[in-house]
Amino acid sequence: MTTAFTPSDTTPLMAEEPEFWEPSAPEPQEAQSAQEADDQDPVVVRDAREFGAYARTGGWAFALKVARSVRPGGQPAEGTARTKVSAKAFAELAGCSPERVMRYYRAWDTAADDGLVPQFEVLVPGEDVELPDADVWLSYYASRNSASSVRGQAISAAAEAEGIRPTKALEVAENPTALRAAILADPGTAQAARGALLDRMKEDPALQTEMARAIARTDDLKKAVANEAKAADRIGYVRQIVEKGQIKTPAGQTVEAPAEIRAEAERHLSLLDELEDSEEAGEWAGEAYDTVKNLVAKAVEEDPALRVQERRTRFYNSLQKATKVFEELTLDEVMEEDIYEADMLQRLEALQEAIGTCISALRKATTAS
């Protein structure tokens, strides 16, 4: 038998559709994570959650375990502290050193003084509290014993001045072999080390002496230093013309630099100043020095008064040198020791003749003037 239903006698099988389609609300993230967790190995889920907690809080997660469980020796075992243990006992249970436990303890203590975390006294074993971000942890935790030493404090202070974490600098300082390997293998690290050594030598005379001795004992380095010193002297010669407006003649006179020479010196100096630190300045310095020096010699020859003064200065310099050399002859040794040779007397007689000729020429020039 067939039964007929009229619309008025039936309940709709489905709700009336709305005029516009409305998407259903998505599942909350927590519900989705819980569903996914149910489908995974519980051990993997536990590791992932512990990793996430550590990623958010860093060392604070471990510091909390120490802070709520450790009562260092000397503190009274009263109230909630009765169930706490010493740092030594906690370290034995953890399988690590008491010193490591105390580094976490001190980090928490310092943060507590800053109001970042609760004080030890209010914490009980097993209690969870809201922890600071992981980025703050390194500001309080000294991961090495050296951090508390005078040397470690100096390294930490220098690291903070450079804007890096003290733990990084302490790690490098405690592993010089690794530092050496990085310098040998990486030009960038070697460049940073060079800059640091130069800055250090400015305030460390002992290091200056040690570095100078090491360079002097290495032929290649000694040659390189000599070349650089020569280039620096030549650059200094050109720079003095630009900055002081003076030239030094071949005989050693210091006079005002002509405009042509000063302009040429400025041009060469600008090229030298544009060189990168990695570029060799020797060839450029040599070219600048030779160009300017030739211009100076030309200027001297073209100026009659300056030319005369230059020759007078050169003659007087030679006379001074000859006089000094003759005065250093120790005639007493000639008389006391048997060092006489026949050519010695011949040389002195020739010198005497040359001096007589020179005196006669100067007297004639004086009479003529």
Buried (B, 14 or more C-beta within 10 A) or exposed (E): EEEEEEEEEEEEEEEEEEEEEEEEEEEEEEEEEEEEBEEEEEEEBEEEEEEEEBEEBBBBBBBBBBBBBBBBEEEEEEEBBEEBBBBBBBBBEBEEBBEBBBBBBBBBBBBBEEEBBBEBEEBEEEEEEEBBEBEBBBBBBBBBBBBEEEEBBEBBEBBEEEEEBBBEBBBBBBEEEEBEEBBEEEEEBEEEBEEEEEEEBEEEEEEEEEBEEEEEEEEEEEEEBEBBEBBBEBBEBBBBBBEEBEBBBEBEBEBEBBEEBBEBBBBBBEEBEEEEEEEEBBEBBBBBBEBBBEBBEEBBEEBEEBBEBBEEBBEEEEEEEEEEEEEEEEEEEEEEEEEEEEEEEEEEEEEEEEEEEEEEEEEEEEEEE
